[in-house]
Amino acid sequence: MSLRERFERYPKIELHLHLEGAIPPGAFWQLLGKYGGDPSVPSREALDSRFAYRDFPHFIETWIWKNGFLREYEDFAFIAEEVARDLARQRILYAEVFFSPGDFGRFGLEAGRIAEAVRQGLDKVPAIQVALVADLVRDFGPQRAAATLAEVHEARGCGIAGIGIGGSEHEFPPEDFADVYRRARDLGFRTSAHAGEAAGPESVWAAIRALAVDRIGHGTRAAEDPKLLDYLTERRLPLELCVLSNLRTGVVASVAAHPARLYFERGIPISINTDDPRMFGCSLADEYLALHDQLGFTPQEIRSVIMDSVEASWLPPPEKNDLRRRLQQEFAGLEEQTPGA
């Protein structure tokens, strides 16, 4: 068995995945056809070149373009089911999935009804357990974020565990959203924020100090600040790492330059995630292989990262224990089939 095959067989956890960035190409091609196509994508094969990025701002431009083909509630039920089936095929047992309801106000869609449609699609795939995380999208500003938070609170019965802010980090600092995050905590939501991706360590500090987040999304550039590294180590603040995403958007020049190994050796809790896998052409097996080949992670270390991701998840303690047991059982079964796996 090749190392790739071994990693493909691993049971997995994903804590930083955007629903709209995980739409399988075939499903997105159907959406393009539904809404009359696009001259920039004359064929199914041309999709790959459309999802190549000059830099992070170009990625955001492409994200906005892509979301222009999600215009009806039924589209969200459709993509949620397709994404869930894709994740289940990869042996992902549990995922915390961002969705960005604020992006779709331009089509008159309400956040609560989008959440209901997403849950309807997810429920068709019982092989994977998915919690939702509402991305309040910093680009729309704190007032819009507060309105979206109120809407998703009304729909939290759809399995919405927490909130986050993605988008143009380099233009919209965390401090602007302090009141929104305070309200989210009061409502019982868990919190994350994209930081240290398109901006430097000061953005991570702001997410910690102004937003009091439970986790940091990305945190790649935290490595530039020794005091921040010390803080993350001492407080054991989990980082949602997305190594190949950072490579595709130019946040790091190479996988070898990514600080994932540094964080791991420092004892900072990390999870390994794909971010927008169908926009970046990656899977968790690809992530693990890159960690192994270019950052020296052994299969045993990757397994430990997967197990440690359970603690960083937002599952209730009894469900964390259940997930740990299931992972241990599946790894044990894999070891029996393939010694050394």
N, C-alpha and C positions, 0 to 999 in steps of 0.2 A: 504494500500500500504506500502510495506517495504521501509526502507530508501534506500536500493540498487535500488529498482525499481524507486524510486523518482529520484535518481541521474542518472539512465539510461535514464530517460525522459528529463533531463535537456538539453537545447541547449548548445553546447560546442564550445570552441576555443582551438586549439592546436598550440603552437608556437615553440615547440622543438620536432620534430619527424623526425627520419631518415627513408627514404623510404626503404632502404635495410634491416632495422631492424623491419619493420612493415609488412613484407610479411606474409599473412595468412598461417598457416601450410599446408593446402591442396594445396595451390599454390606452396609452396616450395617443397612439395613432388613431384609435377609434374615436377619441374625443376630437381630434383634429378634423376627422371626416364628418363628425356630427355637426360641427360648426363651420363647414365650408373650406377647411384646410388653410394653408398659409403658403404664400409664394416662396418663403425662405426654406420651406421643407417640402420639396416637390416629390419626395419618395420616402418610404420607410427607412431606407438606408441613410438618407440625409440627416436623420435625427441625431446620429452620433456626432456629426460635425457641428450641429446647432448647439450641442452641449459641451463645447470646448470654450475655455474662458481665458481672457487676457489677464485678468486680475479679479480681485474681490468685487469692485463695483460692477464689472461686466457680468459677474455671476448674478448679482442682484437684478440687473437689467433682464437677464434671461429668466430669472425666477418670476418676475412680474409678467413677462411675455407668456410664459407657460401657464400661469394662473388665469390668464385671460380665456382659457378654454374650459374653465370650471364655472358654469353659469347657472346651473340648476341644482336643486337639492339632490335629485336622483344621480347627478354626476358624483356627488360625494359618497353616496351609498355604493356606487359602482367602483370607485377607486379604492375605497376602504376594503371592500371584499377582495379586490385584485391584489392589493398590497399585503393583506393578511395571508392570502394563499401563497404569495411569494415568500414571505417570512417563514411560514410553516414549512415550506419546501427546504429552507435553509436550516431547519432544526432549531429555530429560535423559539424558546419556550415562553418567554415573557418579554414584553416590550413596553416602554413608555414613549408614546408617540405624540409629537407636536402636531397641532393643526392650527391654521392661521385664519380664523374667521373674519378678522378685520379686513383682509385683502379683498373680500367679496361683497362688501357693501356697495361697490360700484354696480353690482348686478341686482341690488335690492334684496340680498340674502341676509337673514338674521342669524346671529351666532348660535343661538339656542337650537334653531331648526337645522343648522349645519351639523351641530353635535349629534342631534337625533339621527340624522341621515348617516353620519359616519358610524355611529354605534349599530345601526341597522345592518350596515355592510359587514362590520367586524363580527357581529354575532352569527354570521353565516359560516364562520370558520372557527369551530370550537377547539381546534388543535393548538391554538395559540391564545394566550391571555394578554390582553392589551389594556393598559390604562392610558387615558388621554391627558395631554398637557396643552393648555391654551396659550399659544404664542400671541402676545398682545401687540406685537409688531411696533417697535420703537419709532419707525418712520412716520407713523400717523400721530405721534405726540401723546402726551399724558392724558389729555381730556378724552380722546378717542379710546385710549387704553382703559380708562376708568369705566367708560360705557360698555366696552367689550367685557370687562370683568363682571359687571353687574349682570349682563346677559348670560355669561357662562355659569355664573352662580345659580341662576334659575334653572340651568340645565345640568347641574352637576350629577344628577341621577343617571346621566349617560356615562358615568365612569370617569369624570374629569378629576384627576388627582392633584393637579397643580397648574401653575402658570409660569411663563417665561417671557423674555423679550429677545427676539431675533432682529434681523434687518441690518441697517447701516450703522453699525456700532461706532464707526469713526465720525459720524455726524450727529448722533443723538446720545449723549452721555447718560449713564445710569441715574445720576442725581435727579434728573427731571421726573423720574418715576417713583420717587421715594414714597409719596403719599399713596400711590396705587398699590405698591407692595405692602405697605402697612395695612391697607384695607384688605388685601388678599389674605394676609396672615390672620387678621381678625375673623375672616370668614372661614378659616381652617384650611386654606389651600397651602400646599407645599410650594417652594419657590426655587427657580433657577434663573440664570441670566446668561446670555451669550456675552462673553467678555474675554479680552486677551486674544482675540482672533484678528479683527481688522484694526484694532487699537492696541496700545501697549499695556504694560502692567498697571498703569494708573487706572485703566478701565476695570481691571480685576479688583483693585483696592476699592474703587467706588461701588462696585457690586456688593462687596463685603460690608462696607461702612454705611452706605446709603440705603441699600436694599435688604441687608441682612439675609442673604440667600442661603438656602440649604445646600445647593450645589452650584458649581460654575460650569457653564457650557463652553467647552474648548479650553480656555486658560493657557493656550499655547505660549503666549509671550510672558507669562508669569515668571518664566525661567530667567528673564532679563534682570530681575530684582531679587538679590539675595535675601533681603528682609522679608519680602513676600513669600519666598520659598520657605523660610523659617516659620512664618505664620501658618502657611498651609500645612506644613509638617506637624507643628504643635497642635493645631486645631483639628487636624485630620479632616479638612474640608474636601469633599469629593470633587474630582474633576471629570467631566464627560469628554474624553479625548476622541478626536475624529482625525486620525493621522492622514489618511489618503485624501480626505476633504481638504485639509490644510495644504497638502501638496498640490491638488488640482487648482486651488484658488490663489496659489502663490504666497501663502502665509509662511511656509517653509520652502527652502530651495530643494530639499531632498528629504526622503524618509530618514536618512542617517542624521539629518540635522534636527529632527524632531526631538523635543525634550521628554518624550514618554519614558525612556529608560531612566533618565535622571529622576523623574517624579517617582517612579516605581522603587528605585533604590533608596530614595529619601523616605519612603514609607507613606507618601501621600496617596490616599485612596484614589484609584483611577478605574474607570471603565473604558472599554474600547468599543467604539460605535462607528456607524457609517454616515450619519448626518443626512445626506441626500443621495442615497446609493445609486438610484437610476439616473441621476443627473451627473454623477461622478464616475459611473461605470465600475462600482466596487461592491463587494460583499464583505461580511464579517470574516469569511475564510480568507479573502484577499488581505484584509487588515492583519489577521494573525500571521499570514505568510510573510508580509512585509516586516512585521515586528521581529519575526524569527530571522529572516535573511539579512536585514539591515540594521537591526538594533539589538541583536543577540538574545532575544527572548527564547527560552527553551519551551518546549510543549508543556512541561510541568508548570512553568511560570505563567504561561497563558491560561492554563487551567485555574491557577490560583487567582488570576485577575477576574476570570468569569465567576468564580465562587465569591470573591470579595464584592462583586457588583451587586450581589443580593442585598448586602447590608446598605449599600448606597441607594437602593431602590426605595420607592415610596409605598411599598406594600405594608400592610399592617403586620406586626410581629408574627402572629400565627401563620400568615401566608408566606412570610419570609422563611420560616422553618420548613414549611411544606415544599417550597421551591428548592431550598438547600438539599433536602432529602431526595427530591427527584433528580437534581443534578448529580448528586453523589451516586445514585443508583444507575443513572445513564452512563456516567464515566466508568463505573465499575463494570458494567456490561460491555462497554467498549474495550476496556482493558482485558477482559476475558477473551474477546474475539481477536484482539490485536495486542499482544503484550508490548508494553512500552508506549501505548497510545496515550 
